[in-house]
Structures are given as structure tokens and as C-alpha cells.
Amino acid sequence: MSYIFMTLQRFEKAAKLYSELDKVIKHSIENLPAQYRIPIVLREVQGLTYNQISNITNISIGTVKSRLSRARSIIQNKVKKYANG
């Protein structure tokens, strides 16, 4: 096989894996309880600061950080389960 063909195969595999991983992450976010989903979307999708999230959700900055940490942990665990089959 040519180098270009092998490289193309690797690229296609990586693109498929990225697409599947993207679906797992999106599904994980969509299925989070609202108390975790809202802060993670505001932070990671909308790019808001902790202070802005605190003002929008009317929760303390400490609670924002805690909920973001918990949301990330939940998502990470679901991605690990997917990766491990």
C-alpha cells in the first residue's frame, strides 16, 4: 500500500472516532440533570465566566465551580465507559 493511502485510512479512522466521541459527549451533556447541564453549557459552549454564570443562574461562584466539576466528572466517566467498550 502507498503511504498516502495508509495516511488516508488513518485519517478516516480518526475522523470516525472523533465523530462518535462528539456524539457521546453531546448525549452526555443533554442527559445531565439541569443543575449541571446549564452551567456546563454556559461555560463550555457559550464561553461565559464563572461570575457571569453565577449571575445568570443566581447561584454562588463556589456552587458554579462545584457543579461544573461534577458535570465534567459525569461526562468523563461516560466517555471512559464508551472508550472501554
Protein Blocks (a to p, Z undefined) as FASTA:
>chain_A
ZZklmmmmmmmmmmmmmmmmmmmmmmmmmmpcfklmmmmmmmmmnopafklmmmmnopaf
klmmmmmmmmmmmmmmmmmmmmnZZ
